[in-house]
């Protein structure tokens, strides 16, 4: 999902959650959860070349969300050894910190 798609989803009030996912081993990425055909879809924000946008700090992620008019997100900190031990996908929302900015 590129920035223009993110902005459009925000304007249409189709966003369910925005997650700042931070791993101990890598940079932070922004995951967007939104309604698509009555289903929940998830995608990472990417640049115009299709590469995932990474952030070095929560402030950089805030700035990206502000451009889209989004003022809420969840900070999700993934512990690397948990990634290796989960069956498919970890339940990040039970371990997330809600943010307002």
C-alpha positions as CSV (number, residue, x, y, z in Angstrom):
1,X,0.0,0.0,0.0
2,X,1.4,3.4,-1.0
3,X,0.9,6.7,0.8
4,X,-2.0,7.8,-1.5
5,X,-3.9,4.6,-0.8
6,X,-3.3,5.1,2.9
7,X,-4.6,8.6,2.8
8,X,-7.7,7.5,0.8
9,X,-8.5,4.8,3.3
10,X,-8.2,7.3,6.2
11,X,-10.5,9.8,4.4
12,X,-13.0,7.0,3.7
13,X,-12.9,6.0,7.4
14,X,-12.0,2.4,6.4
15,X,-9.0,2.0,8.7
16,X,-9.4,-0.5,11.5
17,X,-5.9,-0.2,13.1
18,X,-2.6,1.3,12.4
19,X,0.3,-0.6,14.0
20,X,3.9,0.6,14.4
21,X,5.7,-2.8,14.5
22,X,9.1,-2.7,16.0
23,X,11.4,-5.7,16.2
24,X,14.5,-5.8,18.3
25,X,16.5,-6.7,15.2
26,X,15.3,-4.3,12.6
27,X,13.6,-0.9,11.9
28,X,10.0,-0.1,12.6
29,X,7.4,-0.6,9.9
30,X,3.8,0.7,9.7
31,X,1.1,-2.0,9.2
32,X,-2.4,-0.9,8.2
33,X,-5.5,-2.9,8.9
34,X,-8.5,-2.0,6.9
35,X,-11.9,-3.3,5.6
36,X,-11.8,-4.8,2.2
37,X,-14.9,-6.6,0.8
38,X,-16.2,-7.1,4.3
39,X,-12.9,-8.8,5.3
40,X,-10.0,-7.5,7.3
41,X,-6.9,-6.8,5.1
42,X,-3.4,-6.0,6.3
43,X,-0.7,-4.3,4.4
44,X,2.6,-2.4,5.1
45,X,3.1,1.1,3.9
46,X,5.4,1.2,0.9
47,X,7.1,3.9,-1.2
48,X,6.4,4.6,-4.9
49,X,9.0,1.9,-5.9
50,X,7.2,-0.8,-3.8
51,X,9.8,-0.9,-1.0
52,X,8.5,-1.0,2.6
53,X,8.9,2.3,4.3
54,X,11.0,1.9,7.5
55,X,11.2,4.3,10.5
56,X,14.1,4.8,12.9
57,X,11.8,6.2,15.6
58,X,8.2,6.6,16.6
59,X,8.4,10.3,15.6
60,X,9.1,9.3,12.0
61,X,6.0,7.0,12.1
62,X,3.9,9.8,13.6
63,X,4.9,12.1,10.8
64,X,3.8,9.6,8.1
65,X,0.4,9.1,9.9
66,X,-0.1,12.8,10.3
67,X,0.2,13.3,6.5
68,X,-2.7,10.9,6.2
69,X,-4.8,12.5,9.0
70,X,-4.3,9.5,11.3
71,X,-3.8,10.3,15.0
72,X,-4.0,6.9,16.6
73,X,-1.8,3.8,16.3
74,X,-0.6,0.8,18.3
75,X,3.0,0.3,19.2
76,X,3.8,-3.4,18.8
77,X,7.1,-4.6,20.0
78,X,8.0,-8.0,18.7
79,X,10.5,-10.0,20.6
80,X,12.7,-11.9,18.1
81,X,12.7,-15.3,19.8
82,X,8.8,-15.1,19.9
83,X,8.8,-14.9,16.1
84,X,10.6,-18.2,15.7
85,X,8.3,-20.0,18.1
86,X,4.9,-19.0,16.8
87,X,2.9,-21.4,14.6
88,X,1.8,-18.9,12.0
89,X,1.1,-15.3,13.1
90,X,1.5,-13.9,16.6
91,X,-1.5,-12.1,18.2
92,X,0.1,-8.7,18.3
93,X,-2.9,-6.8,19.5
94,X,-2.9,-8.4,22.9
95,X,0.6,-7.1,23.4
96,X,0.3,-3.7,21.9
97,X,0.5,-0.2,23.4
98,X,-2.2,2.2,22.2
99,X,-0.9,5.6,21.1
100,X,-2.6,9.0,20.4
101,X,-0.8,11.8,18.8
